[in-house]
């Protein structure tokens, strides 16, 4: 693994508190910063993948709607009423 140095400025008080907190976890500040960076990059990748998934699903829905492949609100309500009645029967033991 190629390594590079990452230098940045931070308030001295924050640096000291961070170092103390890191030591309380038996870690160095550098180890924690690497962990945070990995977690941040991983979260960004997951967010990007989720966003792409949502966009694909929305496009599929739009394509279906544009092609006329839709279910009317009345049909959905009818199916929901049947489902509610079925669940009510199951709950009441009938």
ZITA-V764941 format. One record per pair of residues at least 24 apart in sequence whose ideal C-beta (glycine too) atoms are under 7 Angstrom apart, sorted by the first residue. I is the first residue (numbers start at 1). J is the second residue. Records with the same first field share a line. If there is no record, write none. Layout:
# ZITA-V764941
I->J + J
This chain:
# ZITA-V764941
none
